[in-house]
């Protein structure tokens, strides 16, 4: 997959759904895919925010 965020969007969305929700995205209809993609994006954002908070706590804020 391309490192460019604007390329391979379908595949990257499927990867997020599979990784965060454990659902096979290939069997979803488009409405369910979109709903689960939104949940997976929220989880990814939440995970990254918490990871940043932890890093600030361990290493101090810059």
N, C-alpha and C positions, 0 to 999 in steps of 0.2 A: 504494500500500500504506500501511497505517496505521503511524504511528511507534510505536504501542503494541506492545511485544514479544509480548503475548498474543493479538494479532489477526493474521490472514493467515499463520498458521504454515506451512501447506502451501506457499504461494507463496514465502515467505521461505526455507524449506528448499530448495525447488527452485532458487532463486537461488544459494544457497551451493553446492549440488552442481554447478551449471553453472559458476559462477565459479572454484571451487577445483579441480574435478576434470575439467572439460571434458566432462561426460557429460550427455546429454539426459535429465533426470529424468522426463519425461513417458512414456518407454517402459519404465521400470523397474517390476517388481512390488514389492509393499509391503516384502518382506524385503530386496531389494536396495536399495530407496530408503532404508530405515532404516539399513542398513549404510553406505551412502555418505554419508548425512546425518551419521552419527557421525564419519566420517573428515573430512568438511568442517568440522564443528564443531571438531574437534581442530586442524585446520590454521588455522582462524580464530583460535583461542585462542593457538596457537603464534606466529602472525604478530603478534598484538597484544602478546604478552609481549616478543618480540624488538624490536618497535618502541618499546615503553616503555623497554627496556634501552638502546637507542640514544639515545633522548631524554634519559635520565638521564646518559648518558656525555657528550653534547654540552652539555646545559644544567645538569648537576649535579643531585643529588637534592634534593628539597624536604622 
